[in-house]
Amino acid sequence: IGLVLLSLGLWVFGSEVINATAVGLLAVSLMLALHVVPWKDITRYNSAWNTLVNLATLVVMANGLTRSGFIDWFAGTMSTHLEGFSPNATVIVLVLVFYFAHYLFASLSAHTATMLPV
């Protein structure tokens, strides 16, 4: 119960001191260190870990594209080229760009996470 209260307290009140992700990792680490959960139970669900790692990688890549300025550059380029188009033509072109850009990404999640802010 103490570990649950510590985790909840840090998640709710510790946002200025410690990141929520670090709180989650701390809670899992403490559960392993205190033998609340054996390592075998954690590694048994390898498909869940694969999903977590893959989605985390995709989110980090999308964040990297945003921080590098690619998203702003792409949005600016698209808006410059679509400036004189009618609203219907603009929607059609944007849907086509979104559709064909799908082939540049390994998964639909990466594509959506990267292109949706545009």
N, C-alpha and C positions, 0 to 999 in steps of 0.2 A: 504494500500500500504506500509505503514511503517513496518508492521509486516512481510510482504513478503520480503522487502529489508533487514530487520534485519536478518531474517532466512537465506536468500541467502548469505549475508555477512559473517555470522558466519560459514556457511557450507564451503564457499570458502576460507576465510582467517583465520578462527578461529580454524583450526585443531590442532594447538599446545596449544590452550587455553582451548577449550571445545570439547568434543567428538561429532561426527555427530549425534549419537543417542540422546544425551542430548539436542542437538539443536532441533531435532524433537519433543521431549517431551516438551521442553520449548515453542515451537511454538504452540503446541496443548493446553498447559496450559494457555498461554496468550490469545488464541482465546476463551477459555472457560471463563477466568476471565473478558475479555472485552466484553463478550456477542456477539462475532462475530458468534459463532456457539453454539447453545443450546445443553445441555447435552443429551436431547432426540434424537437429530440427530445422536449423536455419538453412543448411545446405541441401536439405531434402527437396526443397521447392525451387529447383534450378530454373524452371520456366518463368517463374515470377521474378527471379533475379535477372534473367536475360531480358525480360520486358523492362524492368527498372533501369538497367544499364543502357539499353537501346534508347529508351525515351529520354533519359538524362543526357545522353550524347546528342540527340537531336535538338533538345532544348538549348544546350550549350552552343551548338553550331548555329542555330537561329539567332541566339543572343549575340554571338560573334559577328554575324553578318549585320545585325542591327548596329552594334557598337562601331564596326568598321566604317559605317556610312553607306554600305551597299544599298540598303533599303531606301534611304533618302535619295541616293543617286538614281536608283531604278525608278522610283516614284516621280522624280523630277524629269527624267528622260521621257517617261511615258506621258506625263501631263503636257510636256512640250510638243510631242508628236501628235497628241490627240486634241490639241487646242481648238481647231476649227471644225471638228466633227460634230455631227448631230448627236443628241443623247442616245438614240438607238444604235447608231454606228459605234459610238464609244463603248457601249455595253458589249456589243458583239466582239469588238477588237479585244477588250479586256478579258472576256471569257476565253477567247482563242489564245491569248498570251498565257493566261492562267493554265489552260489545258495543255499547251505545248511545253510550257516550263516544267510540267510534271515529269517529263522525260529526263530532266537534269538532276533529279533527286532520286535517292535509293528507295524512299518509302513515301507513302501518302502523308504520314505524320510530319516528316521533315519538310515536305513541300508546303503543307498547310501552315506549319509553324513559321516558315520563312516568308511565304508570300502573302499571308493573310493581313499583316500590318500594312501592306502597300495599298 
